[in-house]
Amino acid sequence: MSYHPSDPSCFATAGDDGLVRFWKVRETVAKMTVEKASVLLHKSLRAHPAPIHALVFHPGLPQCIITASRTVKLWDYEAQQELLSLPSYAHSATSVDVWAAVRAVSATLVVGNTAGHIITWSLEVTPMASQLHAFAQERHRVTCHTDAVTRVKLHPNTGDTCVCVSASRDGTVAVFHTVTGDVLRHFNGDPEPHGKHPSVSAVTLAGYLHHDDVHVRKMAAHAIQVTAEVGDHGAVRAVALKLQHSDAIIRENALTALKAIVLPGDERCIAAIAGLLLVQSVA
């Protein structure tokens, strides 16, 4: 999902059907209440024949949107016109972000893919006659992750440059310069699979698995599943701790959550659980 850069009542969504849908909130955000909120489908765009994993509005050209699938495309969605198609190099693009200085013709485009690579592009969009024309030149391929990139986010730096923060399924977070391609910081957020200490956020979520409200328990289980999917094996260990709880209901909730987290053949998650239970049994 991406919000329109200048119209707070408009946002776009995309999914597995390859369609981008543009929505309008009937009331302005300032006046909107839960009772009065009404979201209407404004228009749609057939952007890709495959699932769309990410999308973002161009900050300087509100009529343009960038979509990420097996390729990355720039669209003038008002005219229903494809302006540019960029490769993701035999890997599906998983995340995309774009940044442009105020009134600048050129922009910085960053794309992450399933191989853990991040490609930075210099993007230019100029009006010619009654149409927009786009051109892109690859700057760098940053290889700071070993698994799929889950998120890239650009942050303006001094002048017309910016840095990018990326996260990956390998549990790491990187900060790099988009112009030079230099990795400035690299954080390893994935604890050792057999470590004794779950992450703090995972412990907090696991604590809600025995909340009195069933909806809270379901939300906690879903949140734990999401954190585990992006490489936080602390979430797995935090839930596994609950398997030793004296309350049978809590153990059952923990087992249900683990079944949702651990996919068949996911040896790292299984090792995390087995290692934790072994440590706890001899502690």
Secondary structure, DSSP 8 states (H G I E B T S, - for coil): -EE-SS-TTEEEEE-TTSEEEEEEESS-TTT--TTT--EEEEEEEE--SS---EEEE-SS-TTEEEEESSEEEEEETTTTEEEEEEE-TTS-EEEEEEE--TT-SEEEEEEEETTS-EEEEEEEEEEETTEEEEEEEEEEEE---SS-EEEEEEEE-STT-EEEEEEETTSEEEEEETTT--EEEEEE----TT-S---HHHHHHHHGGG-SSHHHHHHHHHHHHHHHHTT-HHHHHHHHHGGG-S-HHHHHHHHHHHHHH--TT-HHHHHHHHHHHHHHHH-
